[in-house]
Amino acid sequence: MASPAPRYRQIEEFLLEKIRSGAYPVHHQIPPEEQLARDFRVSRMTANKAIRDLVQGGYLVRQPGLGTFVTDRKAESSLHEALNIAAEVRGRGNDYSNTVLCCEALEADDEVALRLGIRLGTRIFHTVIVHRENDIPIQLEERFVNPKWVPDYLETDFSRHTPNEALAAACLISDVEHVVEAVFLDAQTATALDTTTTTPCLLTIRRTWSDEHLISYARLTHPGDRYKLRSSMRNRP
């Protein structure tokens, strides 16, 4: 017998159904966290997680002092945030799945040691995961994690939680750095992404901090014809 969906996921599905059906059109204000928590008999923290996932997925936008509103779906990811790719995909109304290719502890080589700011040979955690949208690979994520700050990382059930969720559960994510470049793929990566070595791809180098602690370094490879990255800046007086 299948396990019931987590309570926050039930709230997400409720809100998504309202949005998809048109009951909550663009710019409609959704019920506040307190009301959702009462209606679903969950904690406010659980309701907050459901809303936060849909904000990250591009279905909702928070307006401080006013509430949370339905927005147009986004087909791209922000370069200013470390979004949860599962919520991003589901937020577009699509099915998310993944395949874990590697989950291990190893010693940091020169590049990883430099990127994580640790000594060469330091024990680190390493995962390689293919993320899919409607069964189509959209990202190959290779991630290196400092176990000093995320000691239970390798115990994560990645069929249920993304690496981003594992980091956020262990630490408050305070800063994210992105570097993006265009690349062609080696044969192994092309096979994992079900594409060819001649397909132009985007490689995002992401480093993640919790306060002054550098906790993670990731290489995120996206086929260029399946994914977009977005950046925006607002000048303030």
C-alpha positions in Angstrom: 0.0 0.0 0.0 1.4 3.4 -1.0 2.2 5.8 1.8 0.0 8.9 2.0 1.5 12.1 0.6 3.3 14.4 3.1 0.9 17.0 4.5 2.7 19.9 2.8 2.4 18.1 -0.5 -1.4 17.8 0.0 -1.5 21.6 0.4 0.6 22.1 -2.7 -1.7 19.8 -4.7 -4.8 21.7 -3.4 -3.4 25.0 -4.5 -2.1 23.7 -7.8 -5.6 22.3 -8.6 -7.2 25.6 -7.8 -4.6 27.4 -10.1 -4.9 24.9 -13.0 -8.7 24.9 -12.9 -8.8 28.7 -13.0 -10.4 29.0 -9.6 -7.3 30.9 -8.6 -6.4 33.0 -11.6 -3.3 35.1 -12.1 -3.0 37.8 -9.4 -5.5 36.0 -7.2 -4.6 36.1 -3.5 -4.4 32.6 -2.0 -5.6 31.9 1.6 -3.0 32.9 4.3 -0.8 30.3 6.0 -2.8 30.4 9.1 -6.0 29.5 7.3 -4.3 26.7 5.3 -2.8 25.3 8.5 -6.3 25.3 10.1 -8.0 23.8 7.1 -5.5 21.0 6.7 -4.9 20.5 10.5 -1.2 21.0 10.2 1.4 23.4 11.7 2.0 26.8 10.2 5.5 25.6 9.3 4.0 22.9 7.2 1.8 25.3 5.4 4.7 27.7 4.9 6.8 24.9 3.3 4.0 24.2 0.8 3.7 27.9 -0.1 7.5 28.3 -0.2 7.8 25.4 -2.7 5.2 26.9 -5.0 6.9 30.3 -4.8 10.2 28.6 -5.8 8.4 26.8 -8.5 7.1 30.0 -10.0 3.4 29.6 -9.3 3.1 32.1 -6.5 4.7 35.3 -5.5 4.9 36.9 -2.0 4.2 40.6 -1.6 5.3 41.7 1.9 2.5 43.2 3.9 -0.1 42.2 1.3 -0.1 38.4 1.0 0.7 35.7 -1.5 -0.6 35.8 -5.1 -0.8 33.6 -8.1 1.7 34.6 -10.8 2.5 33.4 -14.3 4.4 30.1 -14.5 8.1 30.4 -15.1 9.9 28.1 -17.6 13.3 29.1 -16.3 15.3 29.1 -13.1 16.6 32.2 -11.3 20.3 32.8 -11.0 19.8 34.6 -7.7 18.4 31.7 -5.8 19.1 28.0 -5.1 15.7 26.7 -6.2 14.4 23.2 -5.4 14.2 21.7 -8.9 11.5 19.2 -7.9 9.2 22.1 -6.7 10.2 24.1 -9.8 9.1 21.2 -12.1 5.9 20.5 -10.2 5.2 24.2 -10.1 5.0 24.2 -13.9 2.3 21.4 -13.6 4.7 18.7 -14.7 5.9 15.4 -13.2 9.3 15.3 -11.5 11.5 12.2 -11.2 15.2 11.4 -10.8 17.8 8.7 -11.0 20.7 8.6 -8.5 23.9 7.6 -10.3 26.3 8.0 -7.4 26.1 8.5 -3.7 29.4 8.1 -1.9 32.1 9.5 0.4 35.5 10.3 -1.1 38.6 12.4 -0.7 38.6 15.9 -2.2 40.8 16.4 -5.3 42.5 19.6 -6.2 39.5 21.2 -7.9 36.9 20.3 -5.2 39.2 21.2 -2.4 39.7 24.7 -4.0 36.0 25.1 -4.7 35.0 24.1 -1.1 37.9 25.9 0.6 39.1 22.7 2.3 42.4 20.8 2.4 43.3 18.4 -0.4 42.2 14.8 0.6 39.5 16.0 3.1 36.7 13.5 3.3 33.6 14.8 1.5 30.2 13.6 0.3 29.5 13.2 -3.5 26.3 12.6 -5.4 25.4 12.5 -9.1 21.7 12.7 -9.9 19.7 13.1 -13.2 16.6 15.2 -12.7 13.7 14.7 -15.1 10.6 16.7 -16.1 7.9 14.4 -17.6 10.6 11.7 -17.9 12.8 14.0 -20.0 16.3 14.7 -18.4 16.7 18.4 -17.8 19.6 18.5 -15.4 22.6 16.4 -14.4 23.6 17.5 -10.9 27.0 16.6 -9.5 27.3 17.8 -6.0 30.1 17.9 -3.4 29.1 18.5 0.2 31.2 19.3 3.3 30.1 16.7 5.9 31.1 19.0 8.7 28.0 21.1 8.0 25.7 18.5 6.5 26.6 15.2 8.3 23.6 13.2 7.3 23.6 14.1 3.6 24.3 10.6 2.3 21.5 9.2 4.4 18.9 11.3 2.4 16.3 9.4 0.5 16.9 11.2 -2.8 13.8 9.6 -4.3 11.8 11.8 -2.0 14.1 14.8 -1.3 16.4 16.7 -3.6 20.0 17.6 -2.5 18.7 21.2 -2.2 16.1 20.1 0.3 18.8 18.1 2.2 21.0 21.2 2.5 18.1 23.4 3.6 17.0 20.9 6.2 20.5 20.9 7.8 21.5 24.6 7.5 20.0 28.0 6.9 21.1 28.8 3.3 22.3 32.4 3.4 24.3 32.9 0.2 24.5 31.3 -3.2 27.1 31.9 -6.0 26.4 31.0 -9.7 28.9 30.9 -12.6 27.4 29.9 -16.0 29.2 28.8 -19.1 28.3 27.2 -22.4 29.8 23.7 -22.8 29.6 20.5 -25.0 29.3 17.2 -23.2 31.5 14.2 -22.8 30.0 10.9 -23.9 29.1 9.8 -20.4 27.2 13.0 -19.5 25.5 13.0 -22.9 24.3 9.4 -22.3 23.0 10.4 -18.8 21.1 13.3 -20.2 19.8 11.3 -23.2 21.3 13.7 -25.7 24.4 14.0 -28.0 27.9 15.3 -27.5 27.2 18.0 -30.0 24.2 19.5 -28.2 25.1 22.9 -26.7 24.6 22.8 -23.0 24.6 25.2 -20.0 26.9 24.4 -17.1 26.1 26.2 -13.8 28.7 26.1 -11.1 26.9 26.7 -7.8 28.5 27.2 -4.4 26.3 27.5 -1.3 27.0 29.1 2.1 25.4 28.9 5.5 26.6 32.2 7.2 30.4 32.1 6.8 30.5 28.3 6.1 30.9 27.1 2.5 28.8 23.9 2.6 28.4 22.8 -1.0 29.8 22.9 -4.5 27.7 21.7 -7.4 28.0 21.3 -11.2 24.6 21.5 -12.8 24.5 20.6 -16.5 21.4 21.4 -18.6 20.7 20.6 -22.3 20.4 24.1 -23.9 17.2 23.2 -25.7 15.4 22.1 -22.6 16.2 24.7 -20.0 16.6 28.4 -19.4 18.3 30.5 -16.7 16.9 33.8 -15.6 18.6 36.8 -14.0 17.0 40.1 -13.0 18.1 43.2 -11.0 16.2 46.1 -9.6 18.0 49.4 -9.0 16.9 51.0 -5.8 17.4 54.7 -4.9 
